[in-house]
Structures are given as C-alpha cells and as structure tokens.
Amino acid sequence: MGINTYVLHNPEHIPLQYFPLHLNFFSFFFFSFFLNFFFNFFLFFLFIIIIFRINIYNKT
C-alpha cells in the first residue's frame, strides 16, 4: 500500500509493477514499512472488533 501510493504520486517513478529499488532506505522504510504496518494493523483490529461485536449481538 505504502510503496504503491508513493510510486503512484511520484511522476518520476513509472514502473509500478517492479520492486522499487531506486528508492533510498529512508523513503522505503517510511513509506513501505510504517504505512503498510499501521494500515494493516488498523484493518485487522477493525475486523476483530466487528467479529467480536457480531458475536456479542448473537449471544444476547
């Protein structure tokens, strides 16, 4: 998610399908690792909360 949005919004980097080795470590670390990790963490906890609330509503 993070690398793809960075490559999409940067007009210098045309090939989206290749692994972007032209990024330096700073951009790769912050755009790929942090955005991917926190976004997937957030989606995972949204999913867990929704399942948990559905189970609570089914029990009562």
C-alpha positions, -999 to +999 in steps of 0.1 A: +000+000+000+027+025+010+051+018-018+023+017-044+009+051-033+044+066-032+052+054-067+018+065-080+020+100-066+056+105-078+057+111-115+094+102-118+088+065-110+068+050-138+071+012-134+046+003-106+049-035-110+086-037-102+101-036-068+113+000-063+150-004-057+156+032-068+141+045-035+167+051-008+164+035+026+147+065+042+118+066+017+115+028+015+114+024+053+089+051+060+066+046+030+066+009+029+071-004+064+052+022+086+023+028+063+018-009+055+022-020+091-001+006+107-027+004+080-029-034+081-028-033+119-058-009+119-077-030+094-070-062+114-083-046+146-114-032+128-121-068+116-116-082+151-139-056+167-166-062+141-165-100+146-165-096+184-195-073+183-214-097+160-207-125+184-219-103+213-251-094+194-258-130+185-254-142+222-279-118+236 
